[in-house]
Amino acid sequence: SISGKRSERDPHGENEVEAERTSCSCESIEEDGSRGDGARKKLRLSREQSLVLEETFKEHNTLNPKQKLALAKQLNLSPKQVEVWFQNRRA
């Protein structure tokens, strides 16, 4: 509702009680690492991951699928994360 409150039943199902809705910055993360509410968690790379990505970018500013997969495995990232990093770096 507009007031930010919602009705909930007590555990015994006898009375309705008003409960304040609270926002939580720690939404649950799905098994695949994505968030169920559409929000995204910002990727934080380690210093070593950043160095490897930068060095690879100096050699090749684009990656073929095999290179992307190998780099993702080496850095313990998903291929999509590597792909997006390269897209952002080219921009």
C-alpha positions as CSV (number, residue, x, y, z in Angstrom):
1,S,0.0,0.0,0.0
2,I,1.0,3.6,-0.3
3,S,1.7,4.0,3.4
4,G,4.5,1.6,3.3
5,K,2.8,-0.8,5.6
6,R,1.3,-4.2,4.9
7,S,-1.0,-6.4,6.8
8,E,0.3,-9.7,8.1
9,R,-1.3,-12.4,10.0
10,D,0.2,-13.4,13.3
11,P,1.7,-16.9,13.5
12,H,-1.5,-18.3,14.9
13,G,-3.7,-16.8,12.2
14,E,-6.0,-15.1,14.7
15,N,-5.3,-11.4,14.3
16,E,-4.0,-9.1,11.6
17,V,-1.1,-6.9,12.6
18,E,0.5,-4.0,10.9
19,A,4.1,-4.5,10.0
20,E,6.5,-1.8,8.8
21,R,8.1,-2.6,5.5
22,T,11.8,-2.2,5.8
23,S,14.2,-2.1,2.8
24,C,17.3,-4.2,3.1
25,S,20.5,-3.6,1.2
26,C,21.3,-7.2,1.5
27,E,18.7,-8.8,-0.8
28,S,19.1,-12.5,-1.3
29,I,21.3,-13.7,-4.0
30,E,20.2,-16.6,-6.2
31,E,22.3,-19.7,-6.6
32,D,23.6,-18.5,-9.9
33,G,24.9,-15.3,-8.3
34,S,22.2,-13.1,-9.7
35,R,19.7,-11.2,-7.6
36,G,16.1,-12.0,-7.7
37,D,15.0,-8.4,-7.6
38,G,16.8,-7.2,-10.7
39,A,19.5,-5.3,-8.8
40,R,23.1,-6.1,-9.6
41,K,26.0,-6.4,-7.3
42,K,29.0,-4.4,-8.5
43,L,31.9,-6.7,-9.4
44,R,35.0,-6.0,-7.4
45,L,38.2,-7.3,-9.0
46,S,41.3,-8.2,-7.1
47,R,44.5,-6.4,-7.9
48,E,45.8,-9.6,-9.7
49,Q,42.6,-9.9,-11.8
50,S,42.8,-6.3,-12.8
51,L,46.4,-6.7,-13.8
52,V,45.8,-9.8,-15.9
53,L,42.8,-8.1,-17.6
54,E,44.8,-5.0,-18.4
55,E,47.8,-6.9,-19.7
56,T,45.5,-9.1,-21.9
57,F,43.7,-5.9,-23.2
58,K,47.1,-4.4,-24.2
59,E,47.8,-7.5,-26.3
60,H,44.2,-7.9,-27.7
61,N,41.5,-5.4,-27.2
62,T,38.9,-8.0,-28.3
63,L,38.7,-11.6,-27.4
64,N,37.4,-14.6,-29.4
65,P,35.2,-17.0,-27.4
66,K,38.0,-19.4,-26.6
67,Q,40.2,-16.6,-25.2
68,K,37.3,-15.3,-23.2
69,L,36.6,-18.7,-21.7
70,A,40.2,-19.4,-20.9
71,L,40.7,-15.9,-19.3
72,A,37.5,-16.4,-17.3
73,K,38.6,-19.7,-15.9
74,Q,42.1,-18.3,-15.1
75,L,40.6,-15.4,-13.2
76,N,37.7,-17.3,-11.6
77,L,35.1,-15.1,-13.3
78,S,32.3,-15.8,-15.6
79,P,32.8,-15.4,-19.4
80,K,30.1,-12.7,-19.3
81,Q,32.0,-10.7,-16.7
82,V,35.2,-10.8,-18.8
83,E,33.2,-9.8,-21.9
84,V,31.6,-6.9,-20.1
85,W,34.9,-5.8,-18.7
86,F,36.4,-5.7,-22.2
87,Q,33.4,-3.8,-23.6
88,N,33.7,-1.2,-20.8
89,R,37.4,-0.9,-21.2
90,R,37.1,-0.3,-25.0
91,A,34.5,2.4,-24.3
